[in-house]
């Protein structure tokens, strides 16, 4: 049991660092979601199921939903696809020119 | 392997702006003339002036970036950042290492307050779940404050993000929303069959779980806040699958206001009663019931239901306001 808990704690640290280092906002929100889920399991292990329910519902569910909505409103999710297609066009154009 | 990682790191360090920043710059520098057909002279001159000022500032920032002293400053800044981080990590780890062990009997939290909660909690509040007894009986005033804070936050989000008649004068987003009321669902698949079939099964189950968590708050883990959050998530799933048109059949802004106001008032009035009786030493007429039964623990059940309603409606209101600017 302690090994599992320690693995989960290590996962939390890795998640916290990965959220800072990811450039893609959508990916960092998803990493944050997984952080909250593992955190709620740790709450259960620490014998506070009340907190675990709240963490799973608010941290993993509602907060990330609001983050997704915000990303959509500032066109961060949309922008990525457009930039990708632009890149593709430039590459094709470059091949044609070269 | 190592070379690839090094290249990636270098690219990451030298990359000037991400896709999002590039997109934002493109949006900002787009000519605003396409919206207004014939702008009068004054606005043209003012916009030209603003543009030259912006360009001037941008050029000066660019020149400052290129200068040598600023590069040194940036390096110094990085070094200072690393120093501060390392110091903070060291200090915090040192503090954690001196804390008492988790769950040890000599822990300073093992004082007379928690002893009283554990020994007399069931007898005084009638709630089997000590946590709920604490939150909604001993510390009910705090919980009233929390519910009011949540309500205030929802109101502030409404003030900031709500679209009305005047907002399309200064917000392009509001203009788009006015011209195409369903622009919000433009990028989403209409009548997504998989989502709708999944929602048909999941929404009632999630709602039932939320109601169970709220009603059993005094018997099992959970309570008003967590159950309310679960029910709010169910409402969000329903809206995502079926759209705002179908939820407007039973949930409008008026409904939201009525439910939240009634719940807050009920909470405040019932707590006023128990404060009054408690402070004056009057015996409360509300029976505590048998511990373990669903109708027990006096006011705690009522307060749980109130908090559950407030949290459900507020979570849904957050979602709706974030998504289309009104409830």
Boltz contact constraints between the chains, C-beta under 6 A:
constraints:
  - contact:
      token1: [A, 23]
      token2: [B, 18]
      max_distance: 6.0
  - contact:
      token1: [A, 49]
      token2: [B, 221]
      max_distance: 6.0
  - contact:
      token1: [A, 50]
      token2: [B, 131]
      max_distance: 6.0
  - contact:
      token1: [A, 50]
      token2: [B, 221]
      max_distance: 6.0
  - contact:
      token1: [A, 53]
      token2: [B, 222]
      max_distance: 6.0
  - contact:
      token1: [A, 53]
      token2: [B, 226]
      max_distance: 6.0
  - contact:
      token1: [A, 54]
      token2: [B, 226]
      max_distance: 6.0
  - contact:
      token1: [A, 57]
      token2: [B, 226]
      max_distance: 6.0
  - contact:
      token1: [A, 57]
      token2: [B, 229]
      max_distance: 6.0
  - contact:
      token1: [A, 57]
      token2: [B, 230]
      max_distance: 6.0
  - contact:
      token1: [A, 58]
      token2: [B, 229]
      max_distance: 6.0
  - contact:
      token1: [A, 61]
      token2: [B, 233]
      max_distance: 6.0
  - contact:
      token1: [A, 62]
      token2: [B, 315]
      max_distance: 6.0
  - contact:
      token1: [A, 66]
      token2: [B, 322]
      max_distance: 6.0
  - contact:
      token1: [A, 69]
      token2: [B, 322]
      max_distance: 6.0
  - contact:
      token1: [A, 69]
      token2: [B, 323]
      max_distance: 6.0
  - contact:
      token1: [A, 76]
      token2: [B, 20]
      max_distance: 6.0
  - contact:
      token1: [A, 79]
      token2: [B, 19]
      max_distance: 6.0
  - contact:
      token1: [A, 79]
      token2: [B, 20]
      max_distance: 6.0
  - contact:
      token1: [A, 79]
      token2: [B, 23]
      max_distance: 6.0
  - contact:
      token1: [A, 80]
      token2: [B, 19]
      max_distance: 6.0
  - contact:
      token1: [A, 83]
      token2: [B, 19]
      max_distance: 6.0
